[in-house]
Structures are given as structure tokens and as C-alpha cells.
Amino acid sequence: MPTFELEDTFMKDFSNSIADVNLPAPIDRSSTPKDGSSYTDTIVLLSQPDFRLSVALEGGKIKENAVLIAASPDWLEKRSSPLSTEEKPVQSLYLKKGISFNAKKQAFIDSFDPPRRVTYFANFLTMPCTENLSDAGVPLEENIDCPMSSSSKLEHIVNDKLLTRILLARYRVAHPFTLAFPFMSKQKYETEGLDITIAHLDSKESAATESSISEAVEKFLKGIRDEYFRVVVKPSGPLWMGSRGVSFFSSSDSAAVVKGVKSLLAELDEGDAVLVESYHPTLPSHF
């Protein structure tokens, strides 16, 4: 999608998003640019509006005009960094335009001349974050001198839920009991001595696959159903984020769990996995 279309779509979606939660319409002050050199903190979220609206709102409570959403890569630019060397050339990221909130939840659209130097960058215009719609933000990640959230290069690691479960188990950090079905994965998962079971699958529909899934699920549920009454079936992989593909089942209904695993398996790409995990309720809200 061209960047100008991203911006146009963003502004329409942003207006709808804040109207949906009964927030006042944004105030556009961008016709009178602010001096970007006067800011010390500039946290930028390059994102679709509804995904990070709560982050920007919370940022406005903590420090007004410090957390900003960028609607398009065109709202940012890269310049030579004072930290750059011949051995390690890097660039600084600058914000030309952004949307922020104040403590009263009023949104403002501001432009900056000179632009603001970005002190933290979070890029959510990647293929996994946009469900394969856009990776327009990826070029801005390359060789920048400010801290940033996990880059697109790390998504195959940080979105690998099976790998994170193994790391948690290895270092004795609390985690769900896990049964994993990696599909045609080249990743070697070391689980010796851990409470994580892996059944590798090389096919989605063969009789051997169905038998392997049924046997592994029945054995896994038998081992946990006295303590856990529900299980979660979820996908793991670079393109699986949030709650996409997640379903819940009774730990006493093996047939339904097997059906859930097979249904999700049909949607996986090579290297992805289906996880069956013990269900743990989230902490109650304190509001």
C-alpha cells in the first residue's frame, strides 16, 4: 500500500476509533509547526491507530506530548547520526508529524520544524503486525541510533511461543504445561528434562499425522486434567500475534481438542506450530 494511502486510511480509522470510545475529535495544529529541537523525549509508535491507541492515551497521562503515533513512514525521516563512524555507520530518526494525547484524553495533531529527534521507536507496520498488509515501516528500522522495540528481524524468535516456553522452563520460570506440534520446522527445540512435549509433524492430512495428534493429545490431557479443567489451543509463528487462532476447550474432551489442533494446523505455514497448553486465568482487573 502506498504511504499516502496509509496516511489517508489511518486518519479515517483514527477518527472512527476515538469516536467509538467517546473521545473528543482531534485538534489539528499541524499548520503551525512547533520547534522540534526543544523536546527531550520522543517515543514514536508507527502503527495502525486502533492497535496502539491505549498506549498513546496512557503516555499522555504520564507526560504530555512525549508519546506520539505516526500515521505513515512519511511522517519520519532518517538523518546522519553524530554517533556514526566509518566502522559502524548509523542514522538518527526524526519525527516531522505526530499525534499525541494530553491527560484529558484530547488528541492533537502537530508538525515539527525542525523535526524531533526520536528517542524510542516502535514499528508496527510490519507484515506480522498488519496481517500481511504492509511492511512499510521496516526500512526505518535499519541502522538507527535510538532504542527500539523488537525489530522485524527478531519476529521469528520473539513470536515463537514454543521457544519462549522452553526458555522459561529451562530457567525455572512459571509457564503453562505445553504440548507442541511443530509443522515442518527446521528449528531444533531442546526439551530434555523439561515439562514440554513435542510431536513433530511433516504432513497436515496423513493418517500418521492424525494418529500422532490423537495419541499425543490424549496422553497430555490425561496428565493434566486432574489439576486443569481447561486447555488453550494456539498458534506459534512469526505471523501469529495477539489472539488470532486461539481457542479454549475442556480438558476432558479429547476429541474436541484434537479437532481444534487439526483445524489450526490447516492454516499453518512451514515452521509454525500448534500449542496445547494448560489454561491459566489472567489476573483480575484492579479497576
N, C-alpha and C positions, 0 to 999 in steps of 0.2 A: 504494500500500500504506500503510495507517495506520501511524503511528510506533510504536505499541505492538506491532504485528505485526513491524515491522522489528527491534525490540529482541529479541523472543522468538526470531525466526528467527536473528538474529545470535548470540545466546548458544548456541543449539544448534549452529550451524555452527562457532563458535569452539571449543567443546569438542571437536567432531569433528576440527577442523583441527590442534589441538595434540596430540590423541591420535594422529593419523596420522603425526606426526613424532616420536612418543615423548617428548613433553614432559610434565612433571607437570601435574596438574589445577590450574586456577586457584584461588587462595585469595581468598575473598570477605571483604573487610574493610569493606564499604560501610555496615554497620550502625553503625559508629563513625566519623563524618565527621572528616576532617582539616581543619586550618586552611588554606584556600586562599590566604590572603594572604601566607603565608610562602615562596611559590615565586617564583623569578625567571624560570625558563624553562619554558614550557608549549607544547609542539609537539603539535598535535592533528590526528589523522587520522580524519576522518569517513568510514568505509569499511566495506565488507563484510570479514569477518575474514581470509579466505584471501588476499585481494589484497595486503594490506599487513602481513602477519604478519612477514615478513622485515625490514621497515623498523623495526617496533616492537622486534624482537629485537635488531637492531643498535643501536638507540637505547639499549636497556637496558645494553649493553656500555659505551657511551661515557659516559652519565650516567643513573644510575638515576632513574626517576620523572620524566623530562623529556619523553619521547615517549610519548604516550598515544593509544589508539584509543577513539573514541566510537562506541557501537553505534547510536545514534539521535540525531536532531536534538534530542530532548527532553533529552539529556544536556548540552546547551549552552543558553545564553541571551544575549541582547543587552541591554546597558545603555547609558545615555548616557555618552559619552566626554569626558574632560577636554580633549580636543583639538577638540571640536566647536565650530563657530562658526555664526553666522547665515548666513554666505555658504556655508559648507560643513559641514552637519551630518553628523557621523559617530557611530558607536556602537562600544563595546568588546564583544568576545566573551568570554564566561566559560564555564568548564567546571565542571559540577556533579558529573560522574561520569566515570570513565575506567578503562581497562585498560592496565597497563604491565608491563614485564618488568625483572628485575634481571639482573646479569651471569651468574647461574647458570641463566638461562632460566626462572625461576619467574614465572608471571603472577600479578598482583594486581588485584583489582577494588576501587577506592577511590571514596568520595564526598567532597565538599569543601563545607564550610560555614564561612565564606563561600566561594563558588566561586572557582576560579583564573582569573586573567586570562590569556587566550590570547595568546601572543606570536608564534605562527605557525600558520596554518590551512591544511589541505589537504583539500578537499572532493571525495570520490569517490562521493558519492551524487548523481550526475547521470545523465541519460539515456544518454550515450555510455559512461560507466564501468560502468553496470549493465545494458547491453544493453537499454535502453528499459524497465526495470522500475521505476525510481524517480528522481525529481529532488527528493527531499525535502530535500536539503541546500542547494539553490540560494538560498532566501530568506536563509540565514545569510551569504551572500557579500556582500550589498548593504550598501554604505556602512560597512564596518568599518575600524577604525584600525590593524589589525595586518597585517604582510606575509602573503601567501597564495600558494599555488601557482596555476597558470593557472586562471582562472575559467571558468565555463560560457560566458560571453560571448566568450571567446577561442578556444573549441574549434574554431570554423570556420577559424581561422587556424593554430593550433598542430598540429591534426590533418590539415592539408592538406600531405601529404608532397610533392606536386608543387611547391608554393610553397616549402617548405623546401629542396628540391633546387635550385630556381632561385636562391634567396638564397645557398646555399653556392657554386654555380657562379659567381655574379656577383662574389663576394668571394674567389674562388680558393681555397676550402676543399675538401679532398678529398671526393669524393662518387661514387656509382656512375654509370656511363653509364646514361642513362634514356630510355625511350620511354614516352610518356604518352598515354592515351586518355580525355580528359575527356568526361563524358556530359552533354550539355545544360547546360554550365557557363556562367554569366554572368561568371565571373571572367576577367579579361584577363591572360594569362600572357605576359610579355615574355621571349623566349628568344633574341633576335638575338645572334649571336656566342657562344652557349653550346653545350655538347655535350649538349643536351637536345632531344629531338624530340617534337613534339606533333601528334597527329592527332585533331581534334575529331570527336565522334560525336553525331548528333542522333536516332539510332534504335538499338534493340537488335537487331533481327532482319532489317533490309532487306538486299537484295543488295549495295547500295552500302556498307553497314556491313561486311559480311563481306569484301568486296573490299578496303576500306580497311585493315582489320585485317591481312589476309593480306599485302598489299603492304608495309605499314609494318613488320611483324614480320620478314619475310624480309630486308628491307634493313637493319634494325637488327642482326639476328643475323649477317648477312654481315660487318658492320663490326667485330664484337667477338669472333667465335668463335675466331679465332686466338690471342687472349690470354685469353679467359674460356671455361671449359668448361661453366659452369652459369649459368642466369639465374633470377631470382626474379620471380614474378608476384604482385602485391599490390594491395590496395585503398587508396584515399586518400579521406578524408572525415571529417566530424565524428563519425560513429558507428562508425568502423573503428579499433579500438585493439588493441594487443598483436599477437598472431599470427593473429587472425581473418582468414580468406580468403587466407592466404599459401600459396603452393605453389612447388615448385622443379622445373626442367626442364633437360635437356641443351640446350646452345646449338646443337647440330647437329640438333635435332628440331623444325623449324619447325612442323610440323603439330600437335604436342603443345602447343607454346606458344600457337598460335592457338586451339586448343580450350580451353586454360586461361583465356585472355583472354575468350573468348566466354562461358564458364561463369560467370566472376566478373562480367562485365558484366550478366548477367541479374539479379544481386542488388543492383545499384547504385541509389541514389536520384539524382534530378536534382542536378547539381553535384558528384557524386563522380567519381572517375577510377580507371582501371586503370593500374598502372605495370608495365612490364617493365624490369628492371634487371640489370646485371652482378652476379654473386654474389661477395661478399667474405666469407671466413670470419671469425668473431669471434676475438678474442684468446684464446689458450689459458688455461685456468684456472691460477692460481698456487697452488692448494691441493694 
